[in-house]
Amino acid sequence: RNAEITLPRQVAMYLCREITDLSLPKIGKLFGNRHYSTVVHAVEKIEEQLRYDENLYENIETIKVKLNSKKK
């Protein structure tokens, strides 16, 4: 699998889980009918990476700020 696509998709799944009230199966469906366990794996992987990857943390925080500003 292509890492150029995998990491952004995992971040997007993570953000969907963090920001919305969507269930795991619904998030999986939005990402091309992925199984909910794929969403669980993505969320856990990003949470783990956030512990040691400061750049990823800052990028995700920037995305959250931008998404929250669009809600208003």
Chimera marker file (.cmm) of the C-alpha trace (Angstrom):
<marker_set name="trace">
<marker id="1" x="0.000" y="0.000" z="0.000" r="1" g="1" b="0" radius="0.5"/>
<marker id="2" x="1.134" y="3.464" z="-0.813" r="1" g="1" b="0" radius="0.5"/>
<marker id="3" x="2.295" y="5.391" z="2.279" r="1" g="1" b="0" radius="0.5"/>
<marker id="4" x="1.537" y="8.664" z="0.485" r="1" g="1" b="0" radius="0.5"/>
<marker id="5" x="-2.133" y="7.718" z="0.633" r="1" g="1" b="0" radius="0.5"/>
<marker id="6" x="-2.231" y="5.620" z="3.796" r="1" g="1" b="0" radius="0.5"/>
<marker id="7" x="-1.048" y="8.199" z="6.339" r="1" g="1" b="0" radius="0.5"/>
<marker id="8" x="-3.364" y="11.001" z="5.130" r="1" g="1" b="0" radius="0.5"/>
<marker id="9" x="-6.307" y="8.577" z="5.113" r="1" g="1" b="0" radius="0.5"/>
<marker id="10" x="-5.455" y="7.466" z="8.660" r="1" g="1" b="0" radius="0.5"/>
<marker id="11" x="-5.220" y="11.098" z="9.795" r="1" g="1" b="0" radius="0.5"/>
<marker id="12" x="-8.582" y="11.825" z="8.166" r="1" g="1" b="0" radius="0.5"/>
<marker id="13" x="-10.152" y="8.828" z="9.913" r="1" g="1" b="0" radius="0.5"/>
<marker id="14" x="-8.604" y="9.962" z="13.198" r="1" g="1" b="0" radius="0.5"/>
<marker id="15" x="-10.012" y="13.463" z="12.734" r="1" g="1" b="0" radius="0.5"/>
<marker id="16" x="-13.456" y="12.099" z="11.872" r="1" g="1" b="0" radius="0.5"/>
<marker id="17" x="-13.404" y="10.119" z="15.087" r="1" g="1" b="0" radius="0.5"/>
<marker id="18" x="-12.147" y="13.064" z="17.161" r="1" g="1" b="0" radius="0.5"/>
<marker id="19" x="-14.327" y="15.808" z="15.716" r="1" g="1" b="0" radius="0.5"/>
<marker id="20" x="-17.595" y="14.077" z="14.820" r="1" g="1" b="0" radius="0.5"/>
<marker id="21" x="-20.060" y="11.818" z="16.582" r="1" g="1" b="0" radius="0.5"/>
<marker id="22" x="-19.992" y="9.320" z="13.715" r="1" g="1" b="0" radius="0.5"/>
<marker id="23" x="-19.760" y="5.650" z="14.583" r="1" g="1" b="0" radius="0.5"/>
<marker id="24" x="-16.779" y="3.574" z="13.491" r="1" g="1" b="0" radius="0.5"/>
<marker id="25" x="-18.837" y="1.729" z="10.827" r="1" g="1" b="0" radius="0.5"/>
<marker id="26" x="-20.111" y="5.058" z="9.434" r="1" g="1" b="0" radius="0.5"/>
<marker id="27" x="-16.593" y="6.452" z="9.228" r="1" g="1" b="0" radius="0.5"/>
<marker id="28" x="-15.462" y="3.259" z="7.493" r="1" g="1" b="0" radius="0.5"/>
<marker id="29" x="-18.294" y="3.588" z="5.003" r="1" g="1" b="0" radius="0.5"/>
<marker id="30" x="-17.227" y="7.162" z="4.187" r="1" g="1" b="0" radius="0.5"/>
<marker id="31" x="-13.735" y="5.905" z="3.381" r="1" g="1" b="0" radius="0.5"/>
<marker id="32" x="-14.710" y="3.457" z="0.674" r="1" g="1" b="0" radius="0.5"/>
<marker id="33" x="-16.612" y="0.879" z="2.707" r="1" g="1" b="0" radius="0.5"/>
<marker id="34" x="-13.671" y="0.130" z="4.986" r="1" g="1" b="0" radius="0.5"/>
<marker id="35" x="-14.395" y="-2.215" z="7.887" r="1" g="1" b="0" radius="0.5"/>
<marker id="36" x="-14.749" y="-0.523" z="11.276" r="1" g="1" b="0" radius="0.5"/>
<marker id="37" x="-11.637" y="-2.366" z="12.466" r="1" g="1" b="0" radius="0.5"/>
<marker id="38" x="-9.655" y="-0.459" z="9.836" r="1" g="1" b="0" radius="0.5"/>
<marker id="39" x="-10.861" y="2.781" z="11.425" r="1" g="1" b="0" radius="0.5"/>
<marker id="40" x="-9.887" y="1.491" z="14.885" r="1" g="1" b="0" radius="0.5"/>
<marker id="41" x="-6.426" y="0.628" z="13.573" r="1" g="1" b="0" radius="0.5"/>
<marker id="42" x="-6.042" y="4.061" z="11.962" r="1" g="1" b="0" radius="0.5"/>
<marker id="43" x="-7.090" y="5.908" z="15.122" r="1" g="1" b="0" radius="0.5"/>
<marker id="44" x="-4.784" y="3.832" z="17.322" r="1" g="1" b="0" radius="0.5"/>
<marker id="45" x="-1.871" y="4.238" z="14.922" r="1" g="1" b="0" radius="0.5"/>
<marker id="46" x="-2.244" y="8.025" z="14.778" r="1" g="1" b="0" radius="0.5"/>
<marker id="47" x="-2.634" y="8.254" z="18.561" r="1" g="1" b="0" radius="0.5"/>
<marker id="48" x="0.609" y="6.299" z="18.932" r="1" g="1" b="0" radius="0.5"/>
<marker id="49" x="2.451" y="8.470" z="16.403" r="1" g="1" b="0" radius="0.5"/>
<marker id="50" x="1.251" y="11.638" z="18.122" r="1" g="1" b="0" radius="0.5"/>
<marker id="51" x="3.177" y="10.587" z="21.226" r="1" g="1" b="0" radius="0.5"/>
<marker id="52" x="6.535" y="11.022" z="19.534" r="1" g="1" b="0" radius="0.5"/>
<marker id="53" x="5.987" y="12.903" z="16.246" r="1" g="1" b="0" radius="0.5"/>
<marker id="54" x="5.787" y="16.591" z="17.107" r="1" g="1" b="0" radius="0.5"/>
<marker id="55" x="5.424" y="17.575" z="13.445" r="1" g="1" b="0" radius="0.5"/>
<marker id="56" x="2.386" y="15.327" z="13.006" r="1" g="1" b="0" radius="0.5"/>
<marker id="57" x="0.898" y="16.714" z="16.219" r="1" g="1" b="0" radius="0.5"/>
<marker id="58" x="1.319" y="20.301" z="15.018" r="1" g="1" b="0" radius="0.5"/>
<marker id="59" x="-0.134" y="19.482" z="11.589" r="1" g="1" b="0" radius="0.5"/>
<marker id="60" x="-3.200" y="17.826" z="13.107" r="1" g="1" b="0" radius="0.5"/>
<marker id="61" x="-3.725" y="20.715" z="15.525" r="1" g="1" b="0" radius="0.5"/>
<marker id="62" x="-3.540" y="23.155" z="12.593" r="1" g="1" b="0" radius="0.5"/>
<marker id="63" x="-6.147" y="21.126" z="10.707" r="1" g="1" b="0" radius="0.5"/>
<marker id="64" x="-8.422" y="21.091" z="13.777" r="1" g="1" b="0" radius="0.5"/>
<marker id="65" x="-8.167" y="24.881" z="14.116" r="1" g="1" b="0" radius="0.5"/>
<marker id="66" x="-8.990" y="25.353" z="10.428" r="1" g="1" b="0" radius="0.5"/>
<marker id="67" x="-11.949" y="22.973" z="10.632" r="1" g="1" b="0" radius="0.5"/>
<marker id="68" x="-13.284" y="24.669" z="13.762" r="1" g="1" b="0" radius="0.5"/>
<marker id="69" x="-13.010" y="28.110" z="12.150" r="1" g="1" b="0" radius="0.5"/>
<marker id="70" x="-15.117" y="26.897" z="9.206" r="1" g="1" b="0" radius="0.5"/>
<marker id="71" x="-17.925" y="25.815" z="11.572" r="1" g="1" b="0" radius="0.5"/>
<marker id="72" x="-18.571" y="29.427" z="12.588" r="1" g="1" b="0" radius="0.5"/>
<link id1="1" id2="2" r="1" g="1" b="0" radius="0.2"/>
<link id1="2" id2="3" r="1" g="1" b="0" radius="0.2"/>
<link id1="3" id2="4" r="1" g="1" b="0" radius="0.2"/>
<link id1="4" id2="5" r="1" g="1" b="0" radius="0.2"/>
<link id1="5" id2="6" r="1" g="1" b="0" radius="0.2"/>
<link id1="6" id2="7" r="1" g="1" b="0" radius="0.2"/>
<link id1="7" id2="8" r="1" g="1" b="0" radius="0.2"/>
<link id1="8" id2="9" r="1" g="1" b="0" radius="0.2"/>
<link id1="9" id2="10" r="1" g="1" b="0" radius="0.2"/>
<link id1="10" id2="11" r="1" g="1" b="0" radius="0.2"/>
<link id1="11" id2="12" r="1" g="1" b="0" radius="0.2"/>
<link id1="12" id2="13" r="1" g="1" b="0" radius="0.2"/>
<link id1="13" id2="14" r="1" g="1" b="0" radius="0.2"/>
<link id1="14" id2="15" r="1" g="1" b="0" radius="0.2"/>
<link id1="15" id2="16" r="1" g="1" b="0" radius="0.2"/>
<link id1="16" id2="17" r="1" g="1" b="0" radius="0.2"/>
<link id1="17" id2="18" r="1" g="1" b="0" radius="0.2"/>
<link id1="18" id2="19" r="1" g="1" b="0" radius="0.2"/>
<link id1="19" id2="20" r="1" g="1" b="0" radius="0.2"/>
<link id1="20" id2="21" r="1" g="1" b="0" radius="0.2"/>
<link id1="21" id2="22" r="1" g="1" b="0" radius="0.2"/>
<link id1="22" id2="23" r="1" g="1" b="0" radius="0.2"/>
<link id1="23" id2="24" r="1" g="1" b="0" radius="0.2"/>
<link id1="24" id2="25" r="1" g="1" b="0" radius="0.2"/>
<link id1="25" id2="26" r="1" g="1" b="0" radius="0.2"/>
<link id1="26" id2="27" r="1" g="1" b="0" radius="0.2"/>
<link id1="27" id2="28" r="1" g="1" b="0" radius="0.2"/>
<link id1="28" id2="29" r="1" g="1" b="0" radius="0.2"/>
<link id1="29" id2="30" r="1" g="1" b="0" radius="0.2"/>
<link id1="30" id2="31" r="1" g="1" b="0" radius="0.2"/>
<link id1="31" id2="32" r="1" g="1" b="0" radius="0.2"/>
<link id1="32" id2="33" r="1" g="1" b="0" radius="0.2"/>
<link id1="33" id2="34" r="1" g="1" b="0" radius="0.2"/>
<link id1="34" id2="35" r="1" g="1" b="0" radius="0.2"/>
<link id1="35" id2="36" r="1" g="1" b="0" radius="0.2"/>
<link id1="36" id2="37" r="1" g="1" b="0" radius="0.2"/>
<link id1="37" id2="38" r="1" g="1" b="0" radius="0.2"/>
<link id1="38" id2="39" r="1" g="1" b="0" radius="0.2"/>
<link id1="39" id2="40" r="1" g="1" b="0" radius="0.2"/>
<link id1="40" id2="41" r="1" g="1" b="0" radius="0.2"/>
<link id1="41" id2="42" r="1" g="1" b="0" radius="0.2"/>
<link id1="42" id2="43" r="1" g="1" b="0" radius="0.2"/>
<link id1="43" id2="44" r="1" g="1" b="0" radius="0.2"/>
<link id1="44" id2="45" r="1" g="1" b="0" radius="0.2"/>
<link id1="45" id2="46" r="1" g="1" b="0" radius="0.2"/>
<link id1="46" id2="47" r="1" g="1" b="0" radius="0.2"/>
<link id1="47" id2="48" r="1" g="1" b="0" radius="0.2"/>
<link id1="48" id2="49" r="1" g="1" b="0" radius="0.2"/>
<link id1="49" id2="50" r="1" g="1" b="0" radius="0.2"/>
<link id1="50" id2="51" r="1" g="1" b="0" radius="0.2"/>
<link id1="51" id2="52" r="1" g="1" b="0" radius="0.2"/>
<link id1="52" id2="53" r="1" g="1" b="0" radius="0.2"/>
<link id1="53" id2="54" r="1" g="1" b="0" radius="0.2"/>
<link id1="54" id2="55" r="1" g="1" b="0" radius="0.2"/>
<link id1="55" id2="56" r="1" g="1" b="0" radius="0.2"/>
<link id1="56" id2="57" r="1" g="1" b="0" radius="0.2"/>
<link id1="57" id2="58" r="1" g="1" b="0" radius="0.2"/>
<link id1="58" id2="59" r="1" g="1" b="0" radius="0.2"/>
<link id1="59" id2="60" r="1" g="1" b="0" radius="0.2"/>
<link id1="60" id2="61" r="1" g="1" b="0" radius="0.2"/>
<link id1="61" id2="62" r="1" g="1" b="0" radius="0.2"/>
<link id1="62" id2="63" r="1" g="1" b="0" radius="0.2"/>
<link id1="63" id2="64" r="1" g="1" b="0" radius="0.2"/>
<link id1="64" id2="65" r="1" g="1" b="0" radius="0.2"/>
<link id1="65" id2="66" r="1" g="1" b="0" radius="0.2"/>
<link id1="66" id2="67" r="1" g="1" b="0" radius="0.2"/>
<link id1="67" id2="68" r="1" g="1" b="0" radius="0.2"/>
<link id1="68" id2="69" r="1" g="1" b="0" radius="0.2"/>
<link id1="69" id2="70" r="1" g="1" b="0" radius="0.2"/>
<link id1="70" id2="71" r="1" g="1" b="0" radius="0.2"/>
<link id1="71" id2="72" r="1" g="1" b="0" radius="0.2"/>
</marker_set>
